[in-house]
Amino acid sequence: MLNISSVTRRNFKRHFISNAFIELRFAPHIIDWNSLETEFKKISSQNLQLEVARKTISAELRFETKIESSGKTTHAPITNTKTDGLVAQNKENTFSIQVKNDRIIFSTQRYSGFVDLWEKIEHALSALTPLLKLDKFNWIGIRKINEIAVTNDASLGYTGAGMNKQIFTPINDGVFKPESVSLGYNRYELTEGNTRCIIDSTVRKSTDKSYLLKLDLDFNQKFDPLALSSVKAVASELNTRLFEVFVWSISDDVLKALEAE
């Protein structure tokens, strides 16, 4: 899938991760959200120290066609709402758990490393899997969004934007003048067997002298199915592969900044 060098996963002294997600999918369940809500709230507050727990609602808009006695046709909008999941989050809104009928999504806006995040997830799964009667999963995904504000230093060339030169070749080859680019966007979706990798990168000009770099990386894998006891090992392996893509995606200048004291 990827012809890039293997890199030993390590913790940097700093990072630019604004959001991190780990998603676990399972065979769809028929769930009584009303009865589940009470237990979910209890687990969220007592076991997981999450202060806010609530239902999530989806809405569907459709138009009902009526023909009046006069022969005139009218289209009346009708909105149907339904509960489609539960969500719990901490008071600071930096960590949340979302439960749907076919998945559990864990997200954090205060990433402190995979080990710390997985410790929270493992604790949550020990409480949630008996409640949802889960012992197998069929899909695991890990996603991290990096946002980096960089200065357009002429001495660095366009690599000052923090991206690997190969991602935005037209700019780095001089086809596009760097100073004329207000937005650069690139997306690659790679699939090999049951594994998929998404590399989504954006460079947006903030001012004449600065850019905002956004690097959205996603690794996921399907299974048929995977035992609960194996989930941690698979998630850790996906995280390592995502780390390799991240190191390849950024410029040497950003890598040095991550490793600086």
C-alpha positions in Angstrom: 0.0 0.0 0.0 2.7 2.4 1.0 6.4 2.4 0.0 7.7 4.5 2.8 10.3 3.8 5.5 9.4 2.1 8.7 9.7 4.4 11.7 9.9 3.4 15.3 6.9 5.0 17.1 8.0 7.4 19.8 6.5 10.3 21.8 7.6 13.7 20.6 8.3 16.5 23.0 5.3 18.4 21.5 2.6 17.7 19.0 0.0 19.6 16.9 -2.9 17.1 17.2 -6.1 19.0 17.6 -8.4 15.9 17.5 -7.9 12.2 17.8 -10.5 9.5 17.2 -10.7 5.7 17.7 -13.8 4.1 16.3 -14.9 0.5 16.9 -17.7 -1.0 14.7 -19.8 -4.0 15.3 -22.8 -5.8 13.7 -25.9 -3.5 13.9 -28.0 -3.9 17.1 -31.6 -3.1 17.7 -31.4 -0.9 20.7 -34.0 0.5 23.0 -32.4 3.9 23.5 -34.9 4.9 26.3 -34.0 1.9 28.5 -30.3 2.1 27.7 -30.1 5.8 28.5 -30.5 5.4 32.2 -27.8 2.8 32.5 -25.5 4.7 30.1 -25.8 7.9 32.3 -25.0 5.9 35.4 -21.9 4.3 33.9 -20.8 7.6 32.4 -20.9 9.4 35.7 -19.9 6.7 38.1 -17.4 4.6 36.1 -16.1 7.0 33.5 -16.2 10.4 35.3 -18.1 11.9 32.4 -20.5 14.6 33.5 -22.7 15.1 30.5 -24.7 12.2 28.9 -27.6 12.6 26.5 -29.4 11.1 23.5 -28.4 12.2 20.0 -31.3 13.0 17.6 -31.4 12.8 13.8 -34.0 14.5 11.7 -35.5 13.5 8.4 -37.3 16.0 6.1 -39.7 14.7 3.5 -42.5 16.3 1.5 -46.0 14.9 1.5 -47.9 15.4 -1.8 -51.7 16.1 -1.6 -54.2 16.7 -4.3 -56.9 19.1 -3.1 -60.6 18.9 -4.3 -59.9 21.7 -6.6 -57.2 19.7 -8.3 -54.4 21.8 -7.0 -51.3 19.8 -5.9 -49.6 20.8 -2.7 -46.3 19.6 -1.1 -46.3 19.8 2.7 -43.0 19.5 4.5 -43.0 16.8 7.3 -40.1 16.4 9.8 -39.5 13.1 11.6 -37.1 13.0 14.5 -35.6 9.9 16.1 -33.0 8.9 18.7 -30.0 7.5 16.9 -27.5 7.2 19.7 -26.1 8.3 23.1 -23.1 10.6 23.8 -21.2 11.4 27.0 -18.4 13.9 27.5 -16.4 15.4 30.3 -17.1 18.9 31.6 -14.3 20.5 29.5 -15.7 18.8 26.4 -12.2 17.5 25.6 -13.1 13.7 25.7 -16.3 12.1 24.6 -17.8 8.7 23.9 -20.5 8.3 21.3 -22.6 5.1 21.0 -24.6 4.2 17.9 -26.4 1.0 17.0 -23.3 -0.2 15.1 -20.3 1.6 16.5 -18.6 3.3 19.5 -16.6 6.4 18.8 -14.0 7.8 21.3 -12.6 11.3 20.7 -10.3 13.6 22.4 -9.2 17.2 21.9 -6.4 16.9 24.4 -4.3 14.1 23.1 -1.5 13.0 25.4 -0.4 9.8 23.6 -1.9 6.5 22.5 -1.2 4.7 25.8 -3.1 7.3 27.8 -6.0 7.4 25.3 -6.3 3.6 25.2 -6.3 3.4 29.0 -9.5 5.5 29.0 -11.0 3.4 26.1 -10.2 0.2 27.9 -11.9 1.4 31.0 -14.9 2.5 29.0 -15.1 -0.8 27.1 -15.1 -2.8 30.3 -18.3 -0.9 31.3 -19.9 -0.6 27.9 -19.4 -4.1 26.3 -21.5 -5.9 28.9 -24.2 -3.3 28.6 -24.3 -3.6 24.8 -23.7 -7.4 24.9 -20.5 -7.0 22.7 -17.6 -9.4 22.5 -16.7 -9.0 18.8 -15.9 -6.1 16.4 -15.8 -6.0 12.6 -14.0 -2.6 12.0 -11.4 -0.6 13.8 -10.2 2.9 12.8 -7.8 5.5 14.2 -7.8 9.1 13.0 -5.7 12.1 14.0 -6.0 15.7 12.8 -2.9 17.9 13.0 -3.2 21.7 12.7 0.0 23.7 12.4 0.4 27.4 12.0 3.6 28.2 10.1 5.5 31.2 8.9 6.1 31.5 5.2 9.9 32.1 5.6 11.5 32.7 2.2 14.6 31.0 3.4 12.7 27.7 3.8 10.9 27.8 0.5 7.5 26.2 0.4 8.7 23.5 2.8 8.1 26.2 5.4 4.4 25.2 5.1 5.4 22.0 6.9 4.4 19.5 4.2 6.4 16.8 2.4 7.4 18.3 -1.0 5.9 15.3 -2.9 2.3 16.1 -1.7 2.1 19.5 -3.4 4.5 19.0 -6.3 3.1 21.8 -8.6 3.9 24.3 -5.9 7.3 23.0 -5.1 8.3 22.5 -8.8 7.4 26.2 -9.4 4.4 25.5 -11.6 2.3 27.5 -9.1 4.0 30.5 -7.4 4.0 29.9 -3.7 3.0 33.4 -2.9 -0.1 33.2 -5.1 -1.5 30.0 -3.5 -4.3 30.9 -1.0 -5.4 27.2 -0.7 -3.8 23.9 -1.5 -5.8 20.7 -1.0 -4.8 17.0 -1.6 -6.6 13.8 -0.7 -5.4 10.2 -1.2 -7.4 7.1 -0.4 -5.4 3.9 -0.4 -6.8 0.4 -0.1 -5.1 -3.0 0.2 -7.2 -6.0 1.2 -9.3 -5.0 4.2 -7.1 -2.0 5.2 -7.6 1.6 4.1 -5.4 4.7 4.6 -6.6 8.2 4.0 -4.2 11.1 3.7 -6.0 14.4 3.6 -3.9 17.6 3.6 -4.7 21.2 3.3 -2.5 24.4 3.3 -4.5 27.6 3.7 -3.0 31.1 3.6 -3.8 33.0 6.9 -1.9 36.2 6.1 0.8 37.2 3.6 3.4 35.8 6.0 1.6 32.7 7.5 -0.2 29.5 6.6 -2.3 27.0 8.4 -1.5 23.4 7.7 -4.0 20.7 8.3 -3.0 17.1 8.1 -5.9 14.6 8.6 -4.7 11.0 8.7 -6.9 7.9 9.0 -6.0 4.2 9.1 -8.8 1.6 9.4 -9.2 -2.1 8.9 -12.2 -4.5 8.5 -12.5 -7.9 10.2 -14.7 -10.9 10.1 -14.9 -10.5 13.1 -12.3 -9.6 15.8 -12.5 -10.7 19.4 -12.6 -8.0 22.0 -9.4 -9.3 23.5 -7.5 -8.6 20.3 -8.8 -5.0 19.8 -6.0 -3.3 21.7 -3.2 -5.0 19.7 -4.8 -4.2 16.3 -5.4 -0.5 17.3 -1.8 -0.2 18.4 -0.6 -1.6 15.1 -2.8 0.8 13.2 -1.5 3.7 15.3 2.1 2.7 14.4 1.3 2.7 10.7 -0.5 6.0 11.0 2.6 7.4 12.7 4.8 6.3 9.8 2.5 8.1 7.4 2.6 11.2 9.6 6.4 11.3 9.7 6.5 10.9 5.9 3.9 13.6 5.4 5.6 16.4 7.3 8.7 18.4 6.3 12.0 18.1 8.1 11.4 21.5 9.6 8.2 20.4 11.4 9.9 17.2 12.5 12.7 19.2 14.1 10.1 21.4 15.9 8.4 18.3 17.3 11.6 17.0 18.7 12.9 20.3 20.0 13.1 21.0 23.8 
